[in-house]
Amino acid sequence: MLKITITDLPEEHRLSLQGQLVGQWADELKSIWKEASHAGDLRRCVVDLIEVTSIDRKGETVLTEIMNHGAEFISGDVYTKHLLRNLRSELKRARIKEKQDGDSSD
């Protein structure tokens, strides 16, 4: 189970998660995030993962997509910090590869 609390402030849009970011709950987060992130909304998006107890591959995929759109993350435990660091590295490598592939087609 995953509880998602949405807090809209003038300077930020915050999603606070509690529980397991797995399977259908990861899909639910993705749906809520897409609904909440409006085109042209200049507020920063913050995803609070402090009370998340587990994350599966589907959860990682959703976090990567949210990260790719510039969201900031708050994490408390060592595992989640490590996971976020790895996801950022993978995203960075993918962007570099994409850029290189784009340059080689010119």
C-alpha positions, 0 to 999 in steps of 0.5 A: 500500500502507498499513501500519497499526500499532495501539498500545493504551496506557492513556491513548490508542489510536494508529493509525500509518499508513505509505504511501498512504491511497488507495482500498481502503487507505482502506476498510481504515483505516475498517474497522480504526478502527471495530473499534478504537474501542469505544463507551464507550472514553474513551481519546483516539484519535490518528492518526499520519500522519507517514509517509503519502505520499499521500491521495486523496478516499476517504482524505480522507473517512475522515479526516473521519469519524475527525475527526468522532469526536474523533480527534487527528492528528499530521502532519509535512509541510506538505501533510498539515497543510494538508489536515487544516486544510481538513478541519477547516474543512469539518467545522466548516462542515457542523456549523454548516449542520446546526445552522442547518437544524435550528433553521429547522425548529422 
